[in-house]
Amino acid sequence: MQRYRLLINADDETGQASISLDAPSVPVALLVADINMDGGTAEIWDGGRRLARMRKRTGAHQSFWEVT
């Protein structure tokens, strides 16, 4: 079964710790990151290859991901 690694690097101002999790698919990795992050960056890895690096932006009553 394919596994993806999700690395969450929180912004210093949020006080969240950086974490690493496994996910069975890219959509699940994105969902887990969205639920567990107030802000900061996340990376999705497939083995040794980085698939995406994103920054979560938050505003009044909304949030979105910026792919960097």
Phi, psi and omega in degrees: 000133178292134176235141176245147179257129178250121177250120180252121178244102184286151173294147180303325185287342180279337181078005179279149176276153174283140181222161177230130181226155172263148177220148182282343181205165178296315178301322178293320178300318178295319179296315179298317179297316182297319181290322189265359184243136170265337180179172180113197182242156176222146176235142175246126183242142172244096187065237179265011183247122177282124180272324183202150170230127186226155174238131178272124177253136180235148178217195180294111175064020179204160172214157177209162179258132175253119179279125182248000000 
